[in-house]
């Protein structure tokens, strides 16, 4: 049997590649196919912890983590061998096969491309040998002609898959942005000639309205390119997956609860915010309104405030102060309202942050927000691990968590400890008894990601049970089965 692969390209970032690749993984798995996801290089600060042969645990992009779960296979580092985690506009931390590659992180991107390409090809070969079908997600656009010589994520990966057996590709456009037909035609025109024959369908994503009004656009586009439009997918905001690149959308969520005014949970979205995907379940909790806060006005009326993870804590703490948000956080806590810090947010809530070697960014020493008697020092290596932990001794707003357990993960450089004379007791411990969270009145801070992905925690705090990931994946598979042209999905599995 030839090795089969389906590749999902996009006309741009945000077109919907990740969502469609996830849907394809679950669609294939439901047909009994041994399928696995692959993305040669991802750029995102949303990461997940998976098993790694050499280092115990490693990081991959959250999108490939969820795609693996949709495919009903164990996520591995080979599914996303290169992860770039932006630290500022001109620099990213390079995670190679799950581990931080400091020397590569410091190299100009063109100079490091050959090494990253080789690592990605190794992972591709291992996955190809282990699975019947690969669902491959591209990055950005395959038509960036200025980057083509180094584009192993789109172009080289497609050639590896084609040369290994059978490759069928889809090209996705976000029609809600406008210009979708021009995006599709232009991307097709700029594709290398040897890869155009692999392109078997255009997908119009995020459509609102009457699809019959698109005529004669799809027909004219096929006449110009020879490629049919195989699907028009509707705008589907509540699909249940987080946005790979940041906040889910700019519209506050609000789930009605018997007509009562929803409680507002404000998540501070600083410039280097990370791991926002862990808050996705809150969007489904009845009676909660989830907003992304970047200004003082965004925090007005918030019942809860969350300081999430950060890829560059000292820089985001400086930004937070410049916006005047630090004063709002103190007023919120003084009013006895819940304030939660997660990972980088925990570090900000302490008294001091010390980074003499510049592990987290620029070397320095910064005062924290002073709402918890904790100090943080940054040091290598990064802690990357899965974590089972249990709450005890919580009180006040957080009292319902006492006895609740969760299975989460840690991705951090900072080592956080109470100040020497602090009377604060830890309220979360792992199986070895190590402290992982502290509480002071309404303020709770934890080093563990994944709090709201625990059904036990959601029931304890909100009395709610939300849709499972399996239900989400099945819903996405149903979506493409409904809206792809008859036979189009099956044709993607046939040999070239």
N, C-alpha and C positions, 0 to 999 in steps of 0.2 A: 504494500500500500504506500502511495506517495504521502510524504508529510504535507499536511494541509495547513494553511494559514489564512486568516481573514485580517486585513489591515484596515484600520479606521483612520483616515486622514481628515483634517479640517482645513477650511479656508482661512481660519484665524484661531487664535486662542479663544476659548469660551464658546466655540461653536457647538459643543456637545459631544466631543469625542469620548470623553470618559464615561458619560452616561450610556452612550450607545454601545461602547465596548463592554460595559458591565451587563447591559441587557443581553448582548450576544453570548456572553459567558454563561448566564443562567439559561438562556434559550437552548444552547448546545448541551449543557449538563442535563436539562430535562429530557433531551432526546437520547440520553445514555452515552454521550460522547465524552471521552477523556480529554478535557479542555483545560487550558491554563492561559493566563494573561501574560503579556510582555510589553514593557516600554523601556527602550534602551536608556533613555535619560529623561528624568523628570525634574522640573523646577518648582519647588513648593516648600513651604514651611509647615505643611500638614504631613506629618510622618507617623509611621507605626512601627512597632517593635516586632520582629520575627526571628525565628531561629536562624543562626548563622554557624556554619561548620567550624570556622576558625576561632571566632570570638564569643561563642555562646549565643549572643543576641546581636542583631544588627537592625539598621533602619531601612525602610523603603517608603516610597510615597504612599499616602493614604489611599489614593485612587487604585493602585494595583493591589493593595491589601484587600479592599472591598471587592475588587474584581475576582480575586482568588476565592473569597468566600462565596461569591455568586457562582463560581465554577465548581464549588464543593471540593476544593483542594486546599491543602495547607499552604499558606503564603510563605514564600522563600525569598532570599535576597536576589536570586537570579531573575525574578520577575520584574525587578527595577534595579539593575546593576549600578546605575549612576544616578545619584540624587543630588541636585544643587539646591542648597538652602540659602536664599538671599539674606545677606547681612546688611547691605546698603546698596545704593543704586549701581555701584560699579564693582561689587565683590560678592562672592558666594562661597559658602563652605562646601567643599566637595566630599560627598559620602560615596565611597567606592566599595562595592560588594558589602555594604552594611556598615563599613567603618570610615571614620573621618580620615581623609588623606590630606594631611597638613601641607605637604610639599606641593601637591597638585592644586590646592586651594590658592596658593600664592603665585602660581604660574599664569601668564596670559592665556586666555581661553584657546586661541588658535594653536599655541604651542603644546597644550595638554591634550588636544583632540585625539591624536594618534593613540595615546595610552588609554584614553577613555573608550575609544572605538574598539580596541583590542579586548578590553575587559567586557564590554557589552557583547561582543561576538562570542566570547567564551560562554557567557550566560545563555545566550540564544541557543548555542549548540547543545548545551546540557538540557535545556527545556525541550528542544526539538526531539532529542533522543528519548525523553521521558513521557511525552504526551502525544496523543493522536492529532490534536488540533491546537493551534495557538491563535489567540485573539490579540492582535498587536495594535497598540495605540500609538499614533504618531504624536508629534509635538509641534505646537504652533501651526505652521503651514509648510507643506513640502515644496512650495514655489518660491522660497526665499533664495533667489539666484545669487545673491551676494554671499550666502553661506553654503551653497551647494557643495563645494569641495570638502567641507568639514561636516556635512549633514549625514552623520551615521544614524541619527534617530529616525529619520523618515526614509531617505533614499537608500542608504546602505542596508538598513534593516529589511527594506522591501526586497532588495536584491538577494540578501541571504535567504529569505523565505522563498523567493521564486526559484533560486538555484537548488534549494533543498527539496523541492517538490512542486506543490501547487499553491499559488497565491491569488486570491481575489481581494480587491480593494474597494472601499466605499469612500466617497468624499462628502463631507458634511458642511453645510452652510447655515449660519444663524439668520433666518429670514426676518426676524424681528428687528435686526439692525438696519435693514434695507440694503438694496444692491446685491441680493443673493445670487441672481442669475449672472451678473457680471463677475462676482467672486468665483462662482463655479467655472464659468468659461475661462476666466483669466488664469485660475489655478491649473485647470486642465491644459491650457496652452503652454504654460511654463514648465509642466512636468517633463522630465527627460523622455525622449522618444521610446527608450527601451522599457519604461514603466507604464506608459499609457495603456498598453493592452491589458494590464492587470486591473484597470479601473472598470468595474462592472456596474456601478450605480452611483447616482447623486442622491443625497438626502437633504431635504429642506426641513430644518428643525426650528422649533419654537414658533409655529405658525398660529396666528389668531384670526379667526374669521371663516369665511366660506371658501373652501379649497377649490371649488369650481372656478373661482375668479382668477386663479393662476393661469388658466388657459389663455392664449396658446403658448405660454412661456416654456413649459417642459418639452412640448413637441418641437418648438423652434430650437431649444437648447440641444436636443438629441440630434436634430438635423445638422447642427453646426459641429457637434463633437462625436456623434455616434454612441453616446452614453445615455441610457435612459434615466429618468428620475424615478427611483424605485420606492420612495417613501416621502410623505409629507407628515411630519410628526407635530402634534399640537403642542402649544405652550403648556408645560406641565410643571408648575412651580413646586408642588407638594409631592415630588417623587420620592422623597425620603433620603436622598444622598446629599452630603455636603458639597459645596463648591470647592474644587481642587485648589483654587488659587487664592481663596480668602473668604470674605463674608458670603453668605448664601445669596442675598439680594439686598436691595436698599429699602425694601418695603417692610415695615414692622409686621411681625406675625401676630395674630390675635385669634385664639380659639375660644369660641363662646362657651360659657358655662352657665346655662340656665338664665341668660340675660344679665348676669352680674358683671360688674366692671372687672376686666381682667387685671391681674397683678402684672406689673411690668418688671421684667428682668433685663437690666442694661449690661451689656458686655462691652467693656472698653476696647475699642479697636485701634490700638496704637500702630505706628508705621510698620513695626516688625513683628506683629502679632503672629502666633503660631498655634497649630493644633486646634483650630476652631471647629474642626469636624466633630470633636467630642461633645459639642453642645447641640448637635442636630436633634437629639431626642426631645429637647425642651420645646422645640417648635410644635410638637405633637401633644403637649400636655394641656388638657382642657383648663381654661382660666388663666393661661399665661400669655403675656405679650412680650416677645423677644425683640429687643432693639440693639443696634450697634452704635455705641456712643463715641463720638470724636470731639464733642464740645460740652461746655457746661450745660447748655440748653438741653442736650440729649439726656442728661441725668436727672433733670427735674421730674419729680413724680415717680422716680424709680423705687420700687419696693425692695428689690435686690440689686446689688451691683457686683459684677464679676470682673476680676483682673485675671485674664487668661495667660497662657504661656507667651513667651517672647523669645525671638531669636537673638535679640541684642538688648538685654535688660537695662543696662545703664543708659543707652540712648533712648529707649522708650520711656524710662523714668524721667529723663530730662524733658522729653516732649510732653509728658503728662503734666509736669509742673508748668511748662510754658503755656499750656492751655488753661491753667487754673483748676485742673481737675483734682489736684491734691487736696485743695481746700474743701471741695465738694465731698470727697471721700471721707474726710475727717468729720464733716457735719453729718454725713449719712450714718457713720458709726456712732457718733455722739447721740444721735436720735434713737439709737437702739435698733436700727434696721440692718438686716443681714448683709455682710460684705464678705465675699469669698475670693481668695487668691489661689491660683493653680500654678505650680512650678515657678515660672518667672514672676507671676503675680504674688506668690508666697514671698519670694526674695524681696520684692518691692515693699511689702508690708512691714519688713523688719526694720532694725535700727541702722544698720550699715551694710554696704556691699563693697568688698575689697577684691580688686583684680590687678595685682601687681604685674602680672605677665601678659596682660591683654588677651586672656583666653576668651572672654566674652565680647571683646571689642577693643576699645582703646584702654591702655593701662590707666589705673586710677583708683580712687577711693571716694565713695559717694554716700551721703546720708540717705537712708530709706525713708519711708513714710512714717515710721515710728509707731505703728499701731499694734505691733507685736514685739516682744522682747527677744528678737532673733538677730543673728548676724550671719552673713553669707560670705564665703570666700570662694573664688573661682579657681579651679585647677584642673589640669588634664590627669587622666583621660576622661572622656565623657562617660557618664553612667547611662547605659542603655540596657534595660531589662524589663521583663514582665514581672508584675508584682501582685501578690495576693495579700490583702490587708483587711483588718477589722477595726471598726470604731469602738471606743469605750470612753466613758467619762465626759461625753459631750453634754451640754446643757443649753438652756434658753431656746433660741430659735433652732439650734442644732441638736437639741436633746433627742429628737426622734431618730437620729442616726446611731444612737447607742446600740451596739450589738450588730449593726449592719456590716456586711462584708462586701467586698468588691474585688474584681480581677481587673487591674489596670496596667499601666506601664509608666516607666520613667525614661526621660530623655533629657539629660541636664549635665552641665559642668559644675554648677554651684554646690558647695557643701554648706548646709544650713544647720545651725545649732543655737540653742538658747544662750543668752548672755549668762555669765557665770553666776550671778546672784538672782536670776529669774526664778520666780515661783510657778511659772506657767507649766502646766502638765501637757504632755503629748496626748492626743486623743485618737491617733491612728497608728497602728503598728503592723509590721509585716510578720510573717510566720516566725522569723528569728527574733522578734521583739524590737526591731529597730524602729525608732520614732519617725513618722512620715507626715504628721499634721499637728497643728497647735491651734488652740482656741483662746480668745480673750473676749468675753462678752459676745457681741454679735459678729465678731470678726473670726473667721475660720480660714486657715491657709494650709494647703496640702501640696506635697511634692509629687503626688501621683495623678496622672492623667486618667480620664475615663470614669469620673465619678458618676456622671449622669447616663452613662451607658450600662449601669447596673440597675436591673429591675428592682432589686431590694432597696436601693437608695431612692429611686423615683417613687416607689410606693411609700417609703418612710416620710419623705419630704412633701409629697404632693398627693398621695393616695391615688396615684395614676399608674396605668399600664399602657404603654404605647405600642405601636406597630413593631413587630419584630423585623430584623434584617432580612430574614427569609421571605417574609411577606413583601417587603420592599423589592427584593430581587425578582420575585415572581411577578409583581406588578409591572416591572420594567420589561420582562420577557413578554408579558401579555400585551404591553404597549406596542412593541415592534411586530408581534404576530398580527395585531389588528391593523396596523397602518402601513406595513410593507405590502407591495403589490403581491398578488397570489404567485407563489412559486419563487419569489425573489430570494427569500432566505435560504431555501433548499438549494438554489442554484449556486450560492456562495460556497457550498460544500463539495461541488463537483470538481473533478480534475480539469486542469487547464489543457 
